[in-house]
């Protein structure tokens, strides 16, 4: 029974990834405005209905990779030991995610990101996705912060951290000379100067 469930979940994950990659490929080739859900489904060899079982829009399909990385970031943060300074926990998780997700990434990824960056409909979807993750992250940080006004401070810290990561990636896309991990570390260090050690 468990093996059957595991196989089914792997097949779902493979279909989701195939749709994501098809959406990326078509968006780079034709521009985001020039592609349709039907075209993405055709490119992934699935039906329009199957697409709808996985994603609500082409923007969601395009952003799937980022969504998975954000979910992995939350998991890495949850795995960090309790009692450590929140910013140290966040920084360690961000560095680990960067190594996992981008350490051996094909350079063509950078070209694709540059072409899609800043598109209004994709930017709106990105904001919504980051807002949802920000709430979850704030909830996780609330368990790690001491003192008063924990709810407010955890939200501010979560929003600050995610903004720092966005800035690091955007800066690297615009200035790709250094490894992304170095850019992430530098950006986190710059932000750390403004974050009290206790979070």
URMO-V961332 format. One record per backbone hydrogen bond with DSSP energy under -1.0 kcal/mol. NH is the residue of the N-H (numbers start at 1). CO is the residue of the C=O. If there is no record, write none. Layout:
NH_CO / NH_CO
This chain:
5_1 / 6_2 / 7_3 / 8_4 / 9_5 / 10_6 / 11_7 / 12_8 / 13_9 / 14_10 / 15_11 / 16_12 / 17_13 / 18_14 / 19_15 / 20_16 / 21_17 / 22_18 / 23_19 / 24_20 / 25_21 / 26_22 / 27_23 / 28_24 / 29_25 / 30_26 / 31_27 / 34_31 / 35_32 / 40_36 / 41_37 / 42_38 / 43_39 / 44_40 / 45_42 / 46_41 / 51_47 / 52_48 / 53_49 / 54_51 / 55_51 / 61_57 / 62_58 / 63_59 / 67_63 / 68_64 / 69_65 / 70_66 / 71_67 / 72_68 / 73_69 / 74_70 / 75_71 / 76_72 / 77_73 / 78_74 / 79_75 / 80_77 / 89_85 / 90_86 / 91_87 / 92_88 / 93_89 / 94_90 / 95_91 / 96_92 / 97_93 / 98_94 / 99_95 / 100_96 / 101_97 / 102_98 / 103_99 / 105_102 / 109_106 / 110_107 / 112_108 / 113_109 / 114_110 / 115_111 / 116_112 / 117_113 / 119_116 / 123_119 / 124_120 / 125_121 / 126_122 / 127_123 / 128_124 / 129_125 / 130_126 / 131_127 / 132_128 / 133_129 / 134_130 / 135_131 / 136_132 / 137_133 / 138_134 / 139_135 / 140_136 / 141_137 / 142_138 / 144_141 / 153_149 / 154_150 / 155_151 / 156_152 / 157_153 / 158_154 / 159_155 / 160_156 / 161_157 / 162_158 / 163_159 / 164_160 / 165_161 / 166_162 / 167_163 / 168_164 / 169_165 / 170_166 / 171_167 / 172_168 / 173_169 / 174_170 / 175_171 / 183_179 / 184_180 / 185_181 / 186_182 / 187_183 / 188_184 / 189_185 / 190_186 / 191_187 / 192_188 / 194_191 / 195_192 / 199_196
